[in-house]
Amino acid sequence: MKCLLFLLLTGSLGLFGGPAQTSAQTSAQAPASAPTPDRQQLRVWQGRYPHHDVRGPRGRVQKISFFKLPALRKPLAEMLGEDFLDGVEQGNYLEEPIELFGDYLLVRLYPNLRRIEDEHRLIIVVPLEGTALHAVYYQEVVGADGQRDIQTDWRHSFGTSLDDLPESLKTRLATIMGLP
């Protein structure tokens, strides 16, 4: 009888994951960092709009969003805020097809002036390597003397800066924004 009880007890421990571990044991077994999302798969978005319709296997159409992809949703929310992402999904911005420049995706958004009064345009830079993101809000301003100027407001993922972008990409961004 004791032997049967022993077998039942040890078998039940095996079914339920064994004896409880201390937090020190658990943290020692946990990976050092979360896995880096593979952004190479995002390359297929080149030439597509950030929101577009896809026909499913049964002919049903569903709208998919670039901004809801797991590799982007959280970093974008941290950098630009949940309110921005909610606004993008509600149509606060007009979109251009996503451009591939080297190993970077460029997402260009314009304010939908029927929905919001902000006149700042936005470019989101998505490197296909790593987890960083960059964004620049820009607006053309004409001074009292008639001088044209472009105001910019850069945003970067934590620990990154404009210096992390290659010169050729900075030149492309300046051209898009209309900088000399």
C-alpha positions as CSV (number, residue, x, y, z in Angstrom):
1,M,0.0,0.0,0.0
2,K,2.8,2.4,0.8
3,C,4.5,1.6,-2.5
4,L,1.2,2.4,-4.4
5,L,0.9,5.7,-2.4
6,F,4.5,6.5,-3.2
7,L,3.9,5.9,-7.0
8,L,0.8,7.9,-7.0
9,L,2.4,10.8,-5.2
10,T,5.5,10.9,-7.5
11,G,3.4,10.5,-10.6
12,S,1.2,13.4,-9.6
13,L,4.2,15.6,-9.1
14,G,5.3,14.8,-12.6
15,L,1.9,15.6,-14.0
16,F,1.8,19.0,-12.3
17,G,5.3,20.1,-13.1
18,G,7.2,18.7,-10.2
19,P,8.0,20.5,-6.9
20,A,7.7,24.2,-6.7
21,Q,10.8,26.2,-7.6
22,T,12.1,29.2,-5.7
23,S,12.1,32.5,-7.5
24,A,16.0,32.3,-7.6
25,Q,15.8,29.0,-9.4
26,T,13.1,30.3,-11.9
27,S,15.0,33.5,-12.7
28,A,18.2,31.5,-13.2
29,Q,16.5,29.5,-15.9
30,A,14.7,32.4,-17.6
31,P,16.4,33.7,-20.8
32,A,18.5,36.8,-20.3
33,S,16.3,38.9,-22.7
34,A,13.2,38.6,-24.7
35,P,13.7,37.3,-28.2
36,T,14.2,40.0,-30.8
37,P,11.3,40.0,-33.3
38,D,12.3,39.2,-36.8
39,R,11.6,42.3,-38.9
40,Q,12.9,40.8,-42.2
41,Q,9.3,39.5,-42.8
42,L,8.2,43.2,-42.9
43,R,10.0,43.6,-46.2
44,V,6.8,42.3,-47.9
45,W,5.0,45.5,-46.9
46,Q,7.1,47.5,-49.5
47,G,4.7,49.2,-51.9
48,R,1.6,48.4,-49.8
49,Y,-0.4,50.8,-47.8
50,P,-0.2,50.5,-44.0
51,H,-3.9,49.7,-44.0
52,H,-5.2,47.5,-46.8
53,D,-7.8,44.9,-47.5
54,V,-6.9,41.3,-47.9
55,R,-9.3,38.7,-49.3
56,G,-9.4,35.5,-47.3
57,P,-9.8,31.9,-48.4
58,R,-13.6,32.2,-48.5
59,G,-13.7,35.5,-50.2
60,R,-14.2,37.6,-47.1
61,V,-12.3,40.8,-47.0
62,Q,-10.6,41.9,-43.9
63,K,-8.5,45.0,-43.3
64,I,-5.0,44.4,-42.0
65,S,-2.9,47.1,-40.3
66,F,0.9,47.5,-40.4
67,F,0.7,49.2,-37.0
68,K,-0.8,46.2,-35.3
69,L,2.0,43.8,-36.2
70,P,3.6,42.3,-33.1
71,A,7.1,43.5,-34.1
72,L,5.8,47.1,-34.2
73,R,2.8,47.6,-32.0
74,K,4.6,47.8,-28.6
75,P,7.6,49.9,-29.8
76,L,5.4,52.3,-31.6
77,A,3.1,52.7,-28.6
78,E,6.2,53.4,-26.4
79,M,7.6,55.9,-28.8
80,L,4.5,57.7,-30.1
81,G,1.8,56.8,-27.6
82,E,-1.4,54.7,-27.6
83,D,-3.5,57.7,-28.5
84,F,-1.5,58.1,-31.8
85,L,-2.0,54.4,-32.6
86,D,-5.7,54.6,-31.8
87,G,-6.0,57.7,-34.1
88,V,-4.2,55.9,-36.9
89,E,-6.7,53.1,-36.7
90,Q,-9.6,55.5,-36.7
91,G,-8.4,57.3,-39.8
92,N,-6.8,60.4,-38.4
93,Y,-4.0,60.1,-41.0
94,L,-3.8,59.6,-44.7
95,E,-1.2,57.2,-45.9
96,E,1.2,56.6,-48.8
97,P,2.5,53.2,-49.8
98,I,5.4,52.0,-47.6
99,E,8.8,52.6,-49.2
100,L,11.8,50.4,-48.8
101,F,15.1,52.3,-48.7
102,G,18.0,50.0,-48.1
103,D,17.2,48.0,-45.0
104,Y,14.6,50.5,-43.7
105,L,10.9,50.9,-44.3
106,L,9.6,54.4,-44.5
107,V,6.0,55.0,-43.5
108,R,4.6,58.4,-44.5
109,L,1.5,59.7,-42.9
110,Y,-0.4,63.0,-43.4
111,P,-3.0,64.5,-41.1
112,N,-6.5,64.0,-42.2
113,L,-7.7,67.6,-41.8
114,R,-11.3,66.5,-41.8
115,R,-10.6,64.6,-38.5
116,I,-7.8,66.4,-36.7
117,E,-6.4,70.0,-36.8
118,D,-2.8,69.1,-36.5
119,E,-0.8,69.9,-39.7
120,H,2.4,68.0,-38.8
121,R,3.3,65.2,-41.3
122,L,5.0,62.1,-40.0
123,I,7.6,59.7,-41.3
124,I,8.2,56.5,-39.3
125,V,11.5,54.8,-40.0
126,V,11.5,51.0,-39.3
127,P,14.9,49.3,-39.5
128,L,14.6,45.7,-40.6
129,E,17.4,44.8,-38.2
130,G,17.0,45.2,-34.5
131,T,14.1,46.6,-32.5
132,A,14.7,50.4,-32.7
133,L,12.3,52.8,-34.4
134,H,12.6,56.4,-35.4
135,A,10.0,59.0,-36.3
136,V,10.0,62.6,-37.4
137,Y,7.0,65.0,-37.3
138,Y,7.6,67.9,-39.7
139,Q,5.8,71.0,-40.9
140,E,6.5,73.7,-43.4
141,V,6.4,77.2,-41.8
142,V,6.6,80.5,-43.6
143,G,8.0,83.3,-41.5
144,A,6.9,87.0,-41.5
145,D,9.7,87.8,-44.0
146,G,8.4,85.1,-46.4
147,Q,11.3,82.8,-45.6
148,R,10.2,79.1,-45.8
149,D,11.4,76.8,-43.0
150,I,10.8,73.2,-42.1
151,Q,10.3,72.5,-38.4
152,T,11.1,69.0,-37.2
153,D,10.4,67.0,-34.1
154,W,12.4,63.7,-33.9
155,R,11.4,60.7,-31.8
156,H,13.5,57.7,-31.2
157,S,13.3,54.4,-29.4
158,F,15.0,54.4,-26.0
159,G,18.7,54.4,-26.3
160,T,18.8,55.4,-30.0
161,S,19.3,58.7,-31.8
162,L,19.5,60.3,-35.2
163,D,23.1,59.3,-35.3
164,D,22.1,55.7,-35.7
165,L,20.7,56.3,-39.2
166,P,23.0,56.1,-42.2
167,E,23.8,59.3,-44.1
168,S,22.1,58.1,-47.3
169,L,18.8,57.6,-45.3
170,K,19.1,61.0,-43.7
171,T,19.5,62.6,-47.1
172,R,16.4,60.7,-48.4
173,L,14.4,61.9,-45.4
174,A,15.5,65.5,-45.9
175,T,14.4,65.2,-49.6
176,I,11.0,63.9,-48.5
177,M,10.6,66.7,-46.0
178,G,11.6,69.4,-48.5
179,L,14.8,70.4,-46.7
180,P,17.5,72.0,-48.9
